[in-house]
């Protein structure tokens, strides 16, 4: 039943995501929900002006639906107790599952608001950084508070290839940093056709293996749905993209990655599984520091770092393939780290 559940969840997520594009993409085009290209970006990106955005709605629907179907199938087969929904607040594993989906959806809603403002004002600006941060802090605080309320009181981090660390009272601010950092890092990675969805597809496969090794089967189904949704979205998003995921999509994906990592109790593993997200974020931070300390000089041609590669002559397909390979290597390290537990 376990193998059949995984297959069904992956197929539902893939089929629903890819099929919805047949109707949703023309609908977004009719609404003129097109992407406004950043004026400071590579000049050849101007040809992408007007490509429908908010396409993340495709995999949000597919992933959430497939995840819930998978959880129902898993609970139905794993427990003889009737009324599987009645023990939601009493079972931490169920709470982690649904609270994780709710957190990802909430981050997606923030992204939707950001996209909507961009589309209405026809410029590549949306919510201010301070507005985004306040909303992200509220979502993160609600998620961590809810986990605490349903009985998840652990303050221990698993540090890959090092061991366990009890962070005590620092657990919650560190957790908030990891969640918000992951969401924004995934958002930064969404800059080329198929890049974010490809990298996240590989990362979700890595988390599937991690969840399997650690015995978190229900959370593993979230990773399975995430993989299926990303693959289904690539049908429309691979170069040349017919639709962009928008901040709605990238922030939802970031929320899903964080939810899966926390659901499996290994949030620090995101450093390995999400190595590309980390590199993208570090490139921006390093560039800013270098620019200020050298009075206007740049270390990279452009950040996030995928644009540096692009401006160095690599094609979008080559960059996507390279970054996906780097993610795969990070996932291998993550699995090796878990096996040493």
C-alpha positions in Angstrom: 0.0 0.0 0.0 2.9 2.4 0.8 4.3 2.1 -2.7 0.9 2.4 -4.3 0.2 5.5 -2.2 3.4 7.2 -3.3 2.7 6.4 -6.9 -0.9 7.8 -6.7 0.2 10.9 -4.9 2.9 11.6 -7.5 0.6 11.0 -10.4 -2.3 13.1 -9.0 0.0 16.0 -8.4 1.7 15.7 -11.8 -1.5 15.2 -13.8 -3.5 17.9 -12.0 -0.8 20.4 -12.3 0.0 19.8 -15.9 -3.6 19.5 -17.0 -4.7 22.7 -15.3 -2.3 24.6 -17.4 -4.5 23.9 -20.5 -7.1 26.2 -19.1 -5.4 28.4 -16.6 -2.6 29.8 -18.8 -5.0 31.1 -21.5 -7.1 32.5 -18.7 -4.1 34.4 -17.2 -3.3 35.6 -20.7 -6.8 37.0 -21.2 -6.6 38.8 -17.9 -3.3 40.3 -19.0 -1.6 38.9 -15.9 1.8 39.1 -17.7 5.2 39.4 -16.1 6.9 42.8 -16.0 10.6 42.3 -16.6 13.1 44.0 -14.3 14.7 46.9 -16.0 18.1 46.1 -14.5 18.1 42.5 -15.6 19.7 41.0 -18.7 18.5 42.9 -21.7 17.6 39.6 -23.6 15.0 38.9 -20.9 12.9 41.7 -22.5 11.4 39.1 -24.9 9.8 37.5 -21.9 7.7 40.6 -21.2 4.0 39.7 -21.0 4.5 36.0 -20.3 1.7 35.0 -18.0 2.7 34.9 -14.3 1.0 33.6 -11.2 1.3 30.1 -12.8 2.2 28.8 -9.4 -1.6 28.4 -9.0 -1.1 25.2 -11.1 1.1 23.3 -8.6 -0.5 24.9 -5.5 -3.7 23.2 -6.5 -2.0 19.9 -7.5 0.3 19.6 -4.5 -2.3 20.5 -1.9 -4.9 18.1 -3.4 -2.4 15.2 -3.9 -1.0 15.7 -0.3 -4.5 15.5 1.2 -5.4 12.4 -0.8 -2.1 10.8 0.2 -2.6 11.5 3.9 -6.1 10.1 3.8 -4.8 6.9 2.1 -1.9 6.6 4.5 -4.0 7.1 7.6 -6.7 4.7 6.2 -4.1 2.0 5.7 -2.0 2.6 8.8 -4.7 2.8 11.4 -7.8 0.8 12.2 -9.3 3.7 14.1 -12.4 5.2 12.5 -12.8 8.9 12.0 -9.2 9.7 11.1 -9.9 13.5 11.2 -11.1 13.4 14.9 -7.6 13.1 16.3 -6.1 16.0 14.5 -5.1 18.0 17.5 -4.0 15.0 19.5 -1.6 13.6 17.0 1.6 15.6 16.4 2.3 13.9 13.1 -1.1 14.9 11.7 -0.7 18.4 13.0 2.7 18.8 11.4 1.3 17.6 8.1 -1.6 20.0 8.0 0.1 22.9 9.7 2.9 22.5 7.1 0.5 22.7 4.2 -1.3 25.7 5.8 2.1 27.5 6.3 3.0 26.9 2.7 -0.4 28.1 1.5 -0.1 31.2 3.7 3.3 32.0 2.2 1.8 31.5 -1.3 -0.9 34.0 -0.3 1.7 36.6 0.5 3.3 35.9 -2.9 -0.1 36.2 -4.6 -0.6 39.6 -3.0 2.9 40.7 -4.2 2.2 39.4 -7.7 -1.2 41.1 -7.8 0.3 44.5 -6.9 3.0 44.0 -9.6 0.5 43.1 -12.3 -1.9 46.0 -11.4 0.8 48.6 -11.3 2.6 47.1 -14.3 6.1 47.3 -12.7 8.4 44.9 -11.2 7.7 46.1 -7.7 5.1 44.7 -5.3 5.0 44.6 -1.5 7.9 46.5 0.2 10.6 44.5 1.9 9.3 45.6 5.3 5.7 44.6 4.4 6.9 41.2 3.2 9.0 40.6 6.3 6.1 41.5 8.7 3.7 39.1 6.9 6.3 36.4 6.8 7.1 36.8 10.5 3.4 36.5 11.3 3.0 33.3 9.3 6.2 31.8 10.8 5.2 32.7 14.3 1.8 31.2 13.8 3.2 28.0 12.5 5.8 27.6 15.3 3.2 28.5 17.9 0.8 26.0 16.6 3.4 23.2 16.6 4.1 24.0 20.2 0.4 24.0 21.1 -0.1 20.5 19.6 2.8 19.1 21.5 5.9 19.5 19.4 8.2 20.8 22.2 11.6 19.7 20.8 14.4 22.2 20.9 17.0 20.0 19.3 18.6 20.6 15.9 20.3 17.8 13.9 23.5 19.3 12.5 24.6 17.2 9.4 27.8 15.2 10.0 28.2 16.7 13.5 25.4 15.6 15.8 22.5 16.9 17.8 22.4 20.3 19.4 19.9 21.4 22.0 19.3 25.1 21.3 17.0 25.7 24.2 15.2 29.0 24.0 17.2 29.9 20.9 15.4 27.2 19.0 12.4 29.3 18.0 14.3 32.4 16.7 16.7 30.1 14.8 13.7 28.2 13.4 12.1 31.4 12.3 15.3 32.4 10.5 15.5 29.0 8.7 11.8 29.2 7.6 11.9 32.8 6.4 15.4 32.3 4.9 14.2 29.3 3.0 11.2 31.0 1.5 13.1 34.0 0.4 16.0 31.9 -0.9 13.7 29.8 -3.1 12.1 33.1 -4.3 15.6 34.3 -5.4 16.1 31.1 -7.3 13.1 31.8 -9.5 14.9 33.8 -12.2 15.3 31.6 -15.3 12.9 29.4 -17.2 12.5 26.1 -15.4 15.3 26.8 -12.8 13.3 27.0 -9.5 10.9 24.2 -10.5 13.8 21.9 -11.6 15.9 22.5 -8.5 13.0 22.1 -6.2 12.0 18.9 -8.0 15.4 17.4 -7.3 15.4 18.7 -3.7 12.0 17.2 -3.1 13.3 13.8 -4.2 16.1 14.2 -1.7 13.6 14.9 1.1 11.5 11.9 0.0 14.6 9.7 0.7 15.3 11.5 4.0 11.7 11.1 5.2 11.8 7.4 4.2 15.0 6.8 6.1 13.7 8.6 9.2 10.3 6.9 9.1 8.2 10.0 8.5 5.9 8.5 5.9 3.1 11.1 6.0 5.6 14.0 5.6 7.3 12.0 2.9 4.0 12.1 1.0 4.2 16.0 1.1 7.6 15.7 -0.6 6.2 13.3 -3.1 3.4 15.7 -4.0 5.9 18.5 -4.3 8.0 16.5 -6.7 5.0 15.6 -8.8 3.8 19.2 -8.9 7.2 20.6 -9.9 7.5 18.1 -12.7 4.0 18.9 -13.9 4.8 22.6 -13.9 7.9 22.0 -15.9 5.6 20.9 -18.8 4.8 24.6 -19.1 7.7 26.3 -17.4 10.7 24.6 -19.1 12.6 26.8 -21.5 11.1 28.6 -23.3 8.5 29.1 -20.5 4.9 29.5 -21.4 4.1 30.7 -17.9 6.0 31.9 -14.8 5.3 30.7 -11.3 5.5 34.2 -9.8 6.1 35.0 -6.1 2.9 33.1 -5.4 4.6 29.9 -6.7 8.2 30.4 -5.4 7.1 31.4 -1.9 4.7 28.4 -1.7 7.6 26.1 -2.8 9.8 27.7 -0.1 7.1 27.1 2.5 6.7 23.5 1.4 10.4 22.8 1.6 10.5 24.3 5.1 7.4 22.4 6.2 8.8 19.1 5.0 12.1 19.7 6.8 10.5 20.7 10.0 7.9 17.9 9.7 10.8 15.4 9.5 12.7 17.1 12.4 15.7 18.0 10.2 15.5 21.7 9.3 19.2 22.2 9.2 19.4 19.6 6.4 18.0 22.3 4.1 21.6 23.6 3.9 22.5 20.5 1.9 19.2 19.7 0.2 18.7 23.3 -0.7 22.4 24.1 -1.4 21.5 26.0 -4.5 19.1 28.2 -2.5 21.9 28.9 -0.1 24.3 29.8 -2.9 21.8 32.1 -4.6 21.3 33.9 -1.3 25.0 34.1 -0.4 25.8 35.5 -3.9 23.4 38.4 -3.2 24.8 39.1 0.2 28.4 38.9 -0.9 27.8 41.2 -3.8 26.2 43.8 -1.6 29.1 43.7 0.9 31.7 43.7 -1.8 30.0 46.6 -3.6 29.9 48.8 -0.5 33.4 48.0 0.7 35.0 48.5 -2.7 33.1 51.7 -3.5 31.1 50.4 -6.5 33.0 47.3 -7.7 31.2 44.0 -8.3 32.5 40.5 -7.6 29.8 38.9 -9.8 28.5 40.2 -13.1 25.0 40.1 -11.7 23.2 38.4 -8.8 21.5 36.1 -7.9 24.3 34.0 -9.2 22.3 32.3 -11.9 22.4 35.7 -13.7 26.2 35.7 -13.4 26.4 32.4 -15.3 23.9 33.7 -17.8 25.9 36.8 -18.5 29.0 34.7 -18.8 27.5 32.9 -21.8 25.7 29.9 -20.4 22.2 29.2 -21.7 19.2 28.9 -19.4 19.0 25.2 -20.0 22.7 24.7 -19.2 22.4 26.7 -15.9 19.2 24.7 -15.0 21.0 21.4 -15.6 24.1 22.5 -13.6 22.1 23.8 -10.7 20.0 20.7 -10.6 23.1 18.5 -10.6 24.5 20.6 -7.7 21.2 20.0 -5.9 21.4 16.3 -6.5 24.9 16.2 -5.0 23.6 18.1 -2.0 20.8 15.6 -1.6 23.3 12.7 -1.7 25.2 14.4 1.2 22.0 14.9 3.1 21.1 11.2 2.8 24.6 10.2 3.9 24.3 12.5 6.9 21.0 11.0 7.9 22.3 7.4 7.5 24.9 8.2 10.1 22.3 8.9 12.7 
